[in-house]
Amino acid sequence: MMKDVRFKAYILILVLTFANISRGEYNIDEASCTTKDMTSVFGPIRFQGNIGWCYANVAADLITYKYKNYLHGERASAAYVALAYNQFMGNKPNDDAGDVIPAILASEYFGVCPDIFEQLFLQTGPFTTLREKINKLVELKELHDIKDKSLESSWAYLNLVNNYYTSNSLLSVVDYKKLEKILINSTKRNFPRKLADLFCNPIKVKIPLEVNFRFRNSFIEGLGSFGSFKKEDISNRGRDKIIEILNQEISKNKPVAVAFNSRIFYKKDSDNYKGGGSHVVVIAGRKWNKKEKSCEFILRNSHGKRCDIYSNPELEGKCDLETGYLMMPAGVLNRTISEAVYFWGKGIE
């Protein structure tokens, strides 16, 4: 009997704990929601295209903000962040998912390319989408490595090279001997980044490398802090606490990367809602909504300036048609928020 009572008590504790995490009752009052707007530093809303590089776009934004003096007003290239991260982590160059903190660390290690590099390197050429452009660079390296094994592979390699050199691609102005040297001295994992360096190195910016480590007490809880970054997650803080910390950091004029389930963007009967998954964005400020008497965060998404993608009725009219910034009610964000990442310790450089 006693064992049965204890078992029920344990179940009750688990239920109450889960309810406490899921409920989302932390309220931000008007006094704690004074207007903060950091959007001017970031430039236009980014567009990640058809590749899952939201983490790289967010990392590039945080780098742009913190190291704005190093970058002299230029934005960090998100594509180069992704290429650096994937090599840093031993991934394929065209892998989708990633994490903000190691993406910033990879950028500290390899350097930061200004956004002008991305516009030149990836917005020209014979291929249309960002994913296709990266895939074709991987394919170019693969075909180069097997071009001498058969007439078919040799023909495929020469055909792809010809596509680059007869288009408006930046490769069309690169001496083939230089391209061949990079192809020979690279792997499938690092060829796109090494090729990018051909264009990026003359304008690359080195930012400080910070390697101090601090961990939470529990391994399961994961990283508490890493160098100059702070990471708060749902495992030991709860959603209410994450929102509270987010609001505190915004008060210090610090942008915050937040992870959540993207289904909060969409109406519940939509395919997008059903297919929602983990997503990360930058919170670039906040404003008090007098009409609704609620605090709203200025959300900077990497899905471009489109406002019609936000079908959740609670977000109606909250997306700026000109800029693409979304005013996200704290209560809506609180439903699925799972993580907040931000710079800590030092102030903005």
C-alpha positions in Angstrom: 0.0 0.0 0.0 2.8 2.4 1.0 4.7 1.7 -2.2 1.5 2.4 -4.2 1.0 5.7 -2.5 4.7 6.7 -3.1 4.3 5.7 -6.8 1.2 7.9 -7.1 3.1 10.7 -5.4 6.0 10.5 -7.8 3.6 10.6 -10.7 1.8 13.6 -9.3 5.1 15.4 -8.8 6.0 14.7 -12.4 2.7 15.9 -13.7 2.9 19.1 -11.6 6.5 19.7 -12.8 5.4 19.2 -16.4 2.5 21.5 -15.9 4.7 24.2 -14.4 7.0 24.0 -17.4 4.2 24.0 -20.0 1.8 26.5 -18.5 3.6 29.7 -19.4 2.2 32.1 -16.8 5.1 34.5 -16.5 3.7 38.0 -17.2 5.8 41.0 -18.2 4.1 44.2 -17.0 4.3 47.6 -18.7 7.0 48.9 -16.4 9.2 45.9 -17.4 8.5 46.4 -21.1 10.0 49.8 -21.9 10.7 50.1 -25.6 14.0 48.7 -26.8 14.8 48.6 -30.5 18.1 47.3 -31.9 16.9 46.6 -35.4 19.0 49.4 -37.1 22.3 47.5 -36.5 21.2 44.3 -38.3 20.2 45.6 -41.7 17.4 44.1 -43.8 15.7 40.8 -42.7 17.7 37.8 -44.0 16.4 35.1 -46.2 17.8 31.6 -45.7 16.2 30.3 -48.9 15.6 26.5 -49.2 18.3 25.4 -46.9 18.0 25.0 -43.1 20.6 27.5 -42.1 18.4 29.5 -39.6 21.1 29.0 -36.9 23.8 30.5 -39.3 21.6 33.5 -40.0 21.1 34.0 -36.3 24.8 33.6 -35.5 25.7 36.0 -38.3 23.3 38.6 -36.7 24.7 38.2 -33.2 28.2 38.6 -34.7 27.1 41.6 -36.6 25.8 43.2 -33.5 28.5 42.4 -31.0 31.4 43.0 -33.3 30.0 45.9 -35.2 33.2 47.9 -34.6 35.4 45.2 -36.1 33.1 44.9 -39.1 32.9 48.7 -39.6 29.2 48.6 -40.2 29.2 45.6 -42.6 27.0 42.6 -41.9 28.5 39.1 -41.4 27.7 36.6 -44.1 25.4 33.9 -42.9 26.4 31.5 -45.7 30.1 31.7 -44.7 29.1 31.1 -41.1 27.3 27.9 -42.2 30.3 26.7 -44.4 32.7 27.4 -41.5 30.4 25.7 -39.0 29.9 22.5 -41.1 33.7 22.1 -41.6 34.3 22.9 -37.9 31.8 20.2 -36.9 32.9 17.7 -39.5 29.5 17.9 -41.3 28.8 17.9 -45.0 28.9 21.5 -46.5 25.2 21.3 -47.4 24.0 19.9 -44.0 21.0 21.8 -42.6 20.7 21.8 -38.9 23.2 23.5 -36.6 23.7 25.3 -33.3 24.3 29.0 -32.7 27.2 28.8 -30.2 29.6 26.5 -32.1 28.6 28.5 -35.3 30.0 31.7 -33.6 33.0 29.8 -32.4 33.7 28.5 -35.9 33.5 32.1 -37.1 36.0 33.2 -34.5 38.3 30.5 -35.7 38.0 30.9 -39.5 37.1 34.6 -39.5 34.1 36.5 -40.7 33.2 37.3 -44.2 31.2 40.6 -44.8 27.9 40.1 -46.5 29.1 41.6 -49.8 31.0 38.3 -50.3 27.7 36.3 -50.1 26.0 38.6 -52.6 28.8 38.1 -55.1 29.7 34.5 -54.4 26.3 32.9 -54.1 23.8 35.2 -55.9 25.5 34.7 -59.3 26.0 31.6 -61.5 24.1 29.0 -63.4 22.2 27.6 -60.5 19.1 29.0 -58.9 18.5 28.1 -55.2 21.0 28.3 -52.4 20.8 24.6 -51.8 21.5 23.9 -55.4 24.5 26.2 -55.4 26.1 24.5 -52.4 25.2 21.0 -53.8 26.8 21.8 -57.1 30.1 22.9 -55.4 30.1 19.5 -53.6 29.4 17.8 -56.8 32.2 19.7 -58.5 34.7 18.3 -56.0 33.3 14.8 -56.2 33.5 14.8 -60.0 37.0 16.2 -59.9 38.2 13.3 -57.7 36.9 10.6 -60.1 37.3 12.4 -63.4 40.2 10.1 -64.4 38.4 6.9 -63.7 36.1 6.9 -66.7 35.2 8.8 -69.8 31.7 9.4 -68.4 32.9 11.0 -65.1 35.5 13.1 -67.0 32.7 14.4 -69.3 30.4 15.2 -66.4 33.2 17.1 -64.7 34.1 19.1 -67.8 30.5 19.9 -68.4 30.0 21.3 -64.9 33.2 23.4 -65.1 31.9 24.7 -68.5 28.6 25.7 -66.9 30.5 27.8 -64.4 32.9 29.4 -66.9 30.3 30.3 -69.4 27.9 31.9 -66.9 28.1 35.0 -64.8 29.5 33.0 -61.9 32.5 34.4 -60.0 34.3 31.3 -61.0 34.3 32.6 -64.6 37.0 35.1 -63.7 39.1 32.6 -61.8 42.1 31.2 -63.5 41.4 27.4 -63.9 44.8 26.6 -62.5 43.8 28.3 -59.2 40.5 26.4 -59.2 42.4 23.1 -59.9 44.8 23.8 -57.0 42.0 24.3 -54.6 40.2 21.1 -55.8 43.4 19.1 -55.4 44.2 20.4 -51.9 40.7 20.1 -50.4 38.1 17.5 -49.3 34.4 17.3 -50.0 33.9 18.8 -46.5 36.1 21.8 -46.9 36.1 22.6 -50.6 33.2 25.1 -50.6 34.8 27.0 -47.7 38.2 27.0 -49.3 36.8 28.1 -52.6 34.9 30.9 -50.7 38.1 32.0 -49.1 39.5 32.7 -52.6 37.0 35.6 -52.7 36.6 36.2 -48.9 40.2 36.4 -47.7 40.9 39.9 -49.0 38.0 41.3 -47.0 37.8 38.8 -44.2 37.6 40.1 -40.6 39.1 38.4 -37.6 37.2 38.7 -34.4 38.4 37.8 -30.9 38.7 34.1 -30.1 37.3 33.3 -26.6 37.9 29.9 -25.2 36.8 30.0 -21.5 34.5 27.1 -20.6 31.9 26.8 -17.9 29.4 24.0 -17.5 26.2 23.3 -15.5 26.4 20.9 -12.7 24.4 18.3 -14.6 25.6 16.8 -17.8 22.0 16.2 -18.9 21.3 19.9 -18.6 24.0 20.7 -21.1 26.1 23.8 -21.5 25.3 26.6 -19.1 27.9 28.9 -20.6 30.6 28.7 -23.3 33.2 31.4 -23.6 31.4 34.7 -23.7 28.0 33.0 -24.4 25.2 32.1 -22.1 22.8 29.4 -22.9 19.6 28.9 -21.0 17.4 25.9 -21.8 14.1 24.4 -20.9 15.7 21.4 -19.1 16.5 23.2 -15.9 14.9 26.7 -16.2 11.4 26.2 -17.4 9.7 28.4 -20.1 8.7 31.1 -17.7 12.2 31.6 -16.6 13.5 31.6 -20.2 11.1 34.4 -21.0 12.1 36.3 -17.9 15.8 36.0 -18.8 15.1 37.0 -22.4 13.4 40.2 -21.1 16.2 41.0 -18.8 18.8 40.7 -21.5 16.8 42.9 -23.9 16.7 45.5 -21.0 20.5 45.5 -21.3 20.4 46.2 -25.0 21.5 42.7 -25.9 19.9 40.8 -28.8 19.0 37.2 -27.9 18.7 34.1 -30.0 15.7 32.0 -29.0 14.7 28.5 -30.1 11.1 27.4 -30.2 8.7 25.3 -32.3 7.8 27.1 -35.5 4.2 25.9 -35.3 3.3 29.1 -33.3 3.6 31.0 -36.6 0.7 29.1 -38.2 -3.0 28.4 -37.7 -3.7 25.0 -36.1 -5.4 23.3 -39.1 -2.5 24.1 -41.5 0.1 21.7 -42.9 2.8 24.1 -41.6 1.5 23.8 -38.1 1.4 20.0 -38.2 5.0 20.0 -39.7 6.4 22.6 -37.3 9.8 21.9 -35.9 12.7 23.5 -34.0 13.5 27.0 -35.2 15.8 29.8 -34.0 15.5 33.5 -34.5 16.9 36.8 -33.1 14.9 38.9 -30.7 16.0 42.4 -31.5 13.9 44.4 -29.0 10.4 44.8 -27.5 7.5 47.2 -27.3 4.4 47.4 -25.1 1.1 46.9 -26.8 -1.2 49.4 -25.1 -4.3 48.0 -26.8 -3.8 44.4 -25.8 -1.9 45.3 -22.6 0.9 42.9 -23.3 4.6 42.9 -24.0 5.7 42.0 -27.6 9.2 41.0 -28.7 10.6 42.3 -32.0 11.3 39.0 -33.8 13.8 38.9 -36.6 13.1 35.8 -38.7 15.3 34.5 -41.6 12.4 33.7 -43.8 12.6 37.0 -45.6 10.2 40.0 -45.5 7.1 38.0 -46.3 4.3 38.5 -43.8 1.7 36.2 -45.4 3.6 33.2 -43.9 2.3 34.0 -40.4 -1.2 32.5 -40.4 -1.7 32.2 -36.7 -4.7 34.5 -36.0 -3.0 35.8 -32.9 -0.3 37.3 -35.1 -2.6 39.0 -37.5 -1.4 42.6 -38.2 1.7 42.1 -36.2 4.1 41.7 -39.1 5.5 44.9 -40.7 4.9 44.7 -44.4 7.8 47.0 -45.2 10.5 45.4 -43.0 9.3 41.9 -42.3 9.8 42.2 -38.5 7.2 40.4 -36.4 5.8 41.6 -33.1 5.6 38.4 -31.2 3.5 38.4 -28.0 5.5 37.1 -25.1 2.6 34.7 -24.2 2.6 33.1 -27.6 6.4 32.7 -27.7 6.3 31.2 -24.2 4.2 28.2 -25.4 7.1 26.5 -27.1 10.3 28.4 -26.3 13.1 26.0 -25.4 16.3 27.9 -25.4 17.9 31.4 -25.2 21.5 32.2 -26.2 23.1 35.5 -25.7 26.5 37.2 -25.1 27.3 37.7 -21.4 30.1 39.1 -19.3 31.5 41.7 -21.7 29.4 44.4 -23.2 29.1 45.1 -26.9 32.5 45.6 -28.5 
